[in-house]
Amino acid sequence: MQTRQLDRAQYFNEQSYTTEKYVIPYISQLMSIGADTQVAEIGCGEGGNIKPFLDKGCKVVGIDMSDFKIAHASRLFENHPLKGNLTLINKNVYDIQESENLKFDLIIMRDTLEHIPNQDLFLEHLKIFLKPNGKVFLAFPAWRMPFGGHQQMCKSKYLCNLPYFHILPEALYRLILKIFGEPEGLINALIEIKDTRISIQQFLKILKNRNYQLEKITYFLINPNYEVKFKLKPRNLPTFLNIPYLRDFFVTTMYSVISVKK
């Protein structure tokens, strides 16, 4: 396992850095973000992605199923000068009903969609949280990209740096993880990620079927988050690689902004 996977404070700071430097400017090309903006993150974890929005004075809601992560987020934000603008909700998003009237100008989901089963159903449910002109920022790695299986979580120093082996058939993938001594709990978590995988073409198809419009999309060969992680500058996918299906092997993350068609 890479060291940064164990250091949650480092992970929090990396998320905050990338969201402040890249995500907010990306979204700001389509909408203004300030004190009047109501923002939610679904799958907020400890809240690294929502901190820059809170710093800007936004009204922010973080939603996560993990009671441990929500408790940790509460501690991280307890001394924030604008903590009164922050609400943390420890719930499965499907347990939040439309009658609760949680409506937002902006919903952000960064590196979360690929963990959610049945993304088609999820994106339909997501509509209940959007104001009439609300937007959703979604970023996720293409499943077939070098580390789309999140194998950097592996304990083995070899496997955590081995690209592409997550796309092997499940039985062979599981066998390799066992041979290298990965714990059963981690193996199951990696298989779950394999089960919930999402490709770019699948994502675009869901948007069409669920009546979303794509306001902006960018494919990255070098993920903006790699700047703080690996000192690499972001780089867009070259045009010659931007071919459906083929691009999934190279897109380390995809940024997009969507909204519901009128």
Sequence and secondary structure as in RCSB ss.txt:
>XXXX:A:sequence
MQTRQLDRAQYFNEQSYTTEKYVIPYISQLMSIGADTQVAEIGCGEGGNIKPFLDKGCKVVGIDMSDFKIAHASR
LFENHPLKGNLTLINKNVYDIQESENLKFDLIIMRDTLEHIPNQDLFLEHLKIFLKPNGKVFLAFPAWRMPFGGH
QQMCKSKYLCNLPYFHILPEALYRLILKIFGEPEGLINALIEIKDTRISIQQFLKILKNRNYQLEKITYFLINPN
YEVKFKLKPRNLPTFLNIPYLRDFFVTTMYSVISVKK
>XXXX:A:secstr
  HHHH HHHHHHHHHHHIIIIIHHHHHTTS  STT EEEEET TTSTTTHHHHHTT EEEEEES HHHHHHHHH
HTTT TTGGGEEEEES GGGS GGG   EEEEEEES GGGSS HHHHHHHGGGGEEEEEEEEEEE  TTSTTTT 
GGG SSTTGGG  SGGGS HHHHHHHHHHTT  HHHHHHHHHHHHT   HHHHHHHHHHTTEEEEEEEEEEE TT
HHHHHS   EE  GGG  TTGGGGT SEEEEEEEE  
